[in-house]
Amino acid sequence: MKRFAFFLALTLLLGTPLTSSAATESDPVHVKAEIDKAFLTIGDLVTYTITIEHHPDTQILSSIPAPNEEFLEIKKSEDIYKKRKKAVLEGRKFTLAAYRVGEYILDPVVIRYRKMGESEEKTVQTNKLYLYVRSVAGDIPQEDIRDVKDVVPFVFRYSKIIIFVLVLAGLALGYWAYRQLRKRFLSTESSSAPRLTPEEEALQNLVELFESDLLRKGLVKIYYLRLSEILKVYFERRYQILAVESTTAEILRDLPGRSFTPEMVEKIKYVLEMADLAKFAKGIPTATEVLQINRDAEAIVRFYVPPPPVPEEVPQ
């Protein structure tokens, strides 16, 4: 700690970053290691710079190593290279952070070099640099192990649970009411004599879609969105099921099974699934597939055969 007090006094007197350099003016290579501050608080950043100044005819044989990462974490590293009139300045700058309290030493950096035309290698090194990392509380002594705090009682928030359950129940009730109103609307619509039968309306809308220029304009998604909507509205009117907001699997489940042959069920599944793929841009039908989908959609609508009328009983 006395050593660090000495460096602190030196820093306060000079007012400059701590620097160590082991070269003299007669040396062809000058190395310098410096830090912008020697006293840190946990989490603070410190800049550690090592520079080598040498004559252009001098060859540097060793690289600058990174500092020990056991107690200092390297946040950033930058290379330094500048050409001057009669010298070259190169080195590395490290941005470091310390997360452990204590006194640390940055070891000297040894640089090997050789003059051009000579075989002898020489070395030069920096001096040690010292870092003192203190806690956020400063110089107040901190205990490594503190007393266990009292147990905080766990408060069970019944009110939040009740509100959450009520919200879920409200959503479920609203969805159920929507489906009931939808079914009642469908039954009312079917009971009131419409201007067109479900088959007539669906076939008319299909013909208008087939004769449109949506496919020629490249509006494939809109085309099959409209085709799917026509079939689903037809299923709702004819079979009184919720089809517009339902998936293909739900429609096949809700359709009356005895009213369709297995071949017709496959056609319904094929048309709806191909329309879904086109709507979500997962596939673009070919020209042959477009013709087949249109034929199958029309066949689905024409498949319905109204039941024969029940003869009225004539009183004797």
C-alpha positions as MATLAB code, in Angstrom:
seq = 'MKRFAFFLALTLLLGTPLTSSAATESDPVHVKAEIDKAFLTIGDLVTYTITIEHHPDTQILSSIPAPNEEFLEIKKSEDIYKKRKKAVLEGRKFTLAAYRVGEYILDPVVIRYRKMGESEEKTVQTNKLYLYVRSVAGDIPQEDIRDVKDVVPFVFRYSKIIIFVLVLAGLALGYWAYRQLRKRFLSTESSSAPRLTPEEEALQNLVELFESDLLRKGLVKIYYLRLSEILKVYFERRYQILAVESTTAEILRDLPGRSFTPEMVEKIKYVLEMADLAKFAKGIPTATEVLQINRDAEAIVRFYVPPPPVPEEVPQ';
ca = [
       0.000    0.000    0.000;
       2.956    2.352    0.625;
       4.018    1.879   -2.986;
       0.586    2.920   -4.182;
       0.594    5.925   -1.847;
       3.840    6.983   -3.468;
       2.339    6.734   -6.951;
      -0.743    8.640   -5.789;
       1.448   11.483   -4.493;
       3.391   11.459   -7.745;
       0.210   11.640   -9.773;
      -1.159   14.532   -7.717;
       2.074   16.478   -7.991;
       2.617   16.024  -11.698;
      -0.974   15.956  -12.770;
      -0.160   13.626  -15.678;
      -0.840    9.950  -16.468;
       1.541    7.416  -14.995;
       4.201    6.448  -17.522;
       7.174    4.117  -17.577;
       9.932    4.143  -20.173;
      13.166    2.146  -20.049;
      15.036    3.638  -22.986;
      17.641    6.347  -23.127;
      18.286    8.936  -25.807;
      21.163    6.840  -27.191;
      18.942    3.822  -27.764;
      17.648    3.411  -31.305;
      14.331    2.112  -29.932;
      12.259    3.933  -27.327;
       9.369    2.093  -25.645;
       6.834    3.670  -23.377;
       3.974    2.201  -21.292;
       1.441    4.469  -19.659;
      -1.949    4.433  -17.960;
      -4.262    7.397  -17.667;
      -4.978    6.696  -13.959;
      -3.622    4.394  -11.294;
      -6.518    4.473   -8.812;
      -9.797    2.991   -9.985;
     -13.223    2.188   -8.668;
     -14.745   -1.158   -9.576;
     -16.183   -0.912  -13.082;
     -14.123    2.133  -14.119;
     -12.279    2.118  -17.441;
      -8.549    2.715  -17.700;
      -6.505    3.310  -20.856;
      -3.264    1.321  -21.093;
      -0.972    2.369  -23.968;
       2.339    0.898  -25.157;
       4.243    2.758  -27.872;
       7.509    1.951  -29.689;
       9.425    4.739  -31.428;
      12.264    3.621  -33.679;
      14.228    4.532  -36.787;
      12.790    3.264  -40.093;
      15.915    1.106  -40.546;
      15.219   -0.729  -37.285;
      13.166   -3.916  -37.446;
      10.822   -4.755  -34.533;
      10.846   -8.534  -33.984;
       8.256   -8.989  -31.225;
       4.585   -8.062  -30.919;
       2.954   -6.239  -28.029;
       1.157   -8.708  -25.754;
      -2.233   -8.062  -24.190;
      -2.350   -7.576  -20.408;
      -3.319  -10.398  -18.074;
      -7.069  -10.912  -18.226;
      -7.336  -12.623  -14.851;
      -8.069   -9.332  -13.123;
      -8.459   -6.895  -16.022;
     -11.046   -7.331  -18.732;
     -10.125   -6.043  -22.187;
     -12.973   -3.915  -23.523;
     -11.239   -2.575  -26.627;
      -7.890   -2.835  -28.407;
      -6.504   -0.477  -31.055;
      -3.282   -0.581  -33.078;
      -1.119    2.545  -33.351;
       1.046    3.304  -36.376;
       2.365    6.726  -37.377;
       5.190    7.736  -39.695;
       7.258   10.749  -38.762;
      10.168   12.470  -40.523;
      12.954   10.353  -39.071;
      11.088    7.829  -36.929;
       8.193    5.406  -36.867;
       5.744    5.284  -33.956;
       3.776    2.056  -33.463;
       2.083    0.342  -30.585;
      -1.252   -0.721  -29.095;
      -3.869    0.964  -26.934;
      -6.042   -1.113  -24.577;
      -9.219   -0.048  -22.822;
      -9.454   -2.092  -19.623;
     -11.973   -2.557  -16.821;
     -11.392   -4.028  -13.352;
     -14.116   -5.854  -11.450;
     -12.107   -7.075   -8.435;
     -10.824   -5.030   -5.525;
      -7.077   -5.189   -4.963;
      -3.586   -4.057   -5.955;
      -2.351   -5.183   -9.371;
       0.853   -4.940  -11.368;
       1.170   -4.545  -15.117;
       4.313   -6.521  -15.953;
       7.091   -4.989  -18.072;
       6.776   -5.412  -21.817;
       9.914   -6.747  -23.532;
      10.484   -5.680  -27.138;
      13.067   -7.397  -29.368;
      14.565   -5.448  -32.264;
      17.402   -5.583  -34.765;
      19.059   -2.986  -36.938;
      18.982   -3.466  -40.678;
      22.092   -5.274  -41.878;
      22.975   -6.624  -38.433;
      22.360  -10.120  -37.066;
      22.470   -9.271  -33.384;
      19.142   -8.963  -31.618;
      18.652   -6.533  -28.773;
      15.861   -6.008  -26.268;
      14.346   -3.102  -24.437;
      11.556   -3.175  -21.867;
       9.246   -0.923  -19.924;
       9.009   -0.691  -16.163;
       6.184   -2.051  -14.059;
       2.943   -0.148  -13.711;
       0.710   -0.366  -10.656;
      -3.065   -0.274  -10.336;
      -5.149    0.026   -7.200;
      -8.821   -0.972   -7.544;
     -11.118    0.019   -4.690;
     -14.755   -0.653   -3.999;
     -17.571    1.788   -4.667;
     -17.538    2.761   -0.980;
     -13.990    4.101   -1.334;
     -11.623    3.460    1.546;
     -14.351    2.259    3.917;
     -13.440   -1.300    4.901;
     -15.867   -3.852    3.510;
     -16.565   -7.266    4.895;
     -16.314  -10.163    2.472;
     -19.132  -12.059    4.177;
     -22.098  -10.193    5.557;
     -24.754  -11.295    7.971;
     -27.780  -12.983    6.516;
     -30.695  -10.600    6.257;
     -34.059  -11.382    7.760;
     -36.359  -13.505    5.679;
     -38.734  -11.371    3.653;
     -42.248  -12.805    3.900;
     -43.794  -13.816    0.607;
     -47.098  -12.052    0.103;
     -49.466  -13.970   -2.117;
     -51.411  -11.474   -4.196;
     -54.861  -12.987   -4.392;
     -56.260   -9.861   -6.019;
     -54.002  -10.199   -9.080;
     -54.886  -13.867   -9.480;
     -58.590  -13.077   -9.240;
     -58.316  -10.271  -11.803;
     -56.387  -12.545  -14.187;
     -59.013  -15.311  -13.864;
     -61.852  -12.816  -14.390;
     -60.194  -11.460  -17.542;
     -59.790  -14.966  -18.968;
     -63.383  -15.810  -18.090;
     -64.569  -12.594  -19.760;
     -62.664  -13.387  -22.945;
     -64.031  -16.934  -23.045;
     -67.580  -15.706  -22.418;
     -67.271  -13.070  -25.121;
     -66.024  -15.617  -27.660;
     -68.851  -18.009  -26.766;
     -71.435  -15.207  -27.106;
     -69.969  -14.239  -30.483;
     -70.273  -17.773  -31.810;
     -73.848  -18.081  -30.523;
     -74.844  -14.797  -32.163;
     -73.150  -15.874  -35.356;
     -75.045  -19.157  -35.409;
     -78.317  -17.357  -34.718;
     -77.589  -14.931  -37.533;
     -76.902  -17.796  -39.927;
     -80.073  -19.611  -38.977;
     -82.101  -16.392  -39.358;
     -80.541  -15.682  -42.719;
     -81.283  -19.192  -43.948;
     -84.874  -19.057  -42.728;
     -85.608  -15.758  -44.501;
     -86.069  -16.432  -48.195;
     -82.925  -14.996  -49.855;
     -82.955  -13.544  -53.304;
     -80.399  -16.110  -54.485;
     -79.782  -19.611  -53.220;
     -76.334  -20.301  -51.703;
     -75.361  -22.204  -54.858;
     -76.491  -19.397  -57.172;
     -74.682  -16.751  -55.162;
     -71.463  -18.783  -54.899;
     -71.426  -19.702  -58.623;
     -72.064  -16.088  -59.586;
     -69.175  -14.874  -57.412;
     -66.877  -17.617  -58.751;
     -67.597  -16.671  -62.361;
     -66.831  -13.025  -61.605;
     -63.570  -14.075  -59.947;
     -62.538  -16.385  -62.819;
     -63.158  -13.600  -65.354;
     -61.243  -10.981  -63.347;
     -57.732   -9.814  -64.245;
     -56.235  -10.386  -60.789;
     -53.968  -13.206  -61.938;
     -52.854  -11.301  -65.025;
     -51.838   -8.411  -62.782;
     -49.909  -10.758  -60.478;
     -52.331  -10.300  -57.547;
     -52.248  -14.010  -56.661;
     -52.737  -13.459  -52.933;
     -55.888  -11.345  -53.435;
     -57.259  -13.864  -55.967;
     -57.074  -16.824  -53.612;
     -58.175  -14.760  -50.637;
     -61.376  -14.022  -52.557;
     -61.744  -17.679  -53.668;
     -61.424  -18.915  -50.087;
     -63.905  -16.307  -48.873;
     -66.514  -17.339  -51.483;
     -66.340  -21.009  -50.477;
     -66.432  -20.283  -46.749;
     -69.448  -17.987  -47.083;
     -71.136  -20.707  -49.123;
     -70.462  -23.299  -46.409;
     -71.948  -20.974  -43.799;
     -75.114  -20.339  -45.785;
     -75.676  -23.887  -46.949;
     -74.586  -25.942  -43.917;
     -74.960  -23.376  -41.061;
     -71.396  -23.737  -39.764;
     -68.863  -21.092  -38.733;
     -66.467  -21.188  -41.671;
     -65.263  -17.639  -42.327;
     -63.146  -17.472  -39.133;
     -62.288  -21.192  -39.141;
     -59.280  -23.080  -40.433;
     -59.410  -25.783  -43.095;
     -59.249  -28.536  -40.466;
     -62.114  -26.972  -38.489;
     -64.272  -26.659  -41.614;
     -63.724  -30.306  -42.560;
     -64.591  -31.287  -38.991;
     -67.818  -29.256  -38.877;
     -69.144  -30.144  -42.341;
     -71.844  -32.844  -42.230;
     -69.924  -36.013  -43.064;
     -72.811  -37.873  -44.665;
     -73.402  -35.120  -47.204;
     -70.063  -35.607  -48.995;
     -68.289  -38.459  -50.677;
     -64.613  -39.135  -49.850;
     -63.634  -37.734  -53.251;
     -65.492  -34.485  -52.556;
     -63.888  -34.183  -49.112;
     -60.458  -34.457  -50.779;
     -61.426  -31.736  -53.274;
     -62.525  -29.390  -50.482;
     -59.284  -30.033  -48.602;
     -57.169  -29.546  -51.749;
     -58.806  -26.261  -52.774;
     -58.709  -24.697  -49.297;
     -55.116  -25.753  -48.604;
     -53.869  -24.491  -51.980;
     -55.677  -21.198  -51.345;
     -54.029  -20.935  -47.911;
     -50.562  -21.528  -49.410;
     -51.128  -18.814  -51.999;
     -52.574  -16.376  -49.430;
     -49.530  -16.660  -47.187;
     -47.049  -16.533  -50.110;
     -45.822  -20.067  -49.421;
     -46.457  -21.243  -52.964;
     -47.694  -19.936  -56.311;
     -49.918  -22.385  -58.244;
     -48.972  -23.158  -61.818;
     -51.352  -22.559  -64.722;
     -52.468  -26.207  -64.637;
     -53.074  -26.040  -60.893;
     -55.076  -22.828  -61.279;
     -57.442  -24.519  -63.753;
     -57.789  -27.559  -61.498;
     -58.507  -25.415  -58.415;
     -61.170  -23.448  -60.309;
     -62.857  -26.635  -61.571;
     -62.837  -28.186  -58.086;
     -64.243  -25.030  -56.476;
     -67.125  -24.989  -58.942;
     -67.699  -28.732  -58.440;
     -67.879  -28.260  -54.660;
     -70.717  -25.770  -55.045;
     -72.580  -27.844  -57.652;
     -72.263  -31.012  -55.552;
     -75.159  -30.061  -53.298;
     -78.429  -31.764  -54.220;
     -81.500  -30.451  -52.402;
     -83.555  -33.175  -50.714;
     -86.808  -34.125  -52.398;
     -89.897  -32.359  -51.086;
     -91.941  -34.219  -48.512;
     -95.431  -34.893  -49.926;
     -98.241  -33.475  -47.910;
    -100.691  -35.922  -46.454;
    -104.147  -35.602  -47.995;
    -106.861  -36.085  -45.362;
    -109.247  -38.914  -46.095;
];
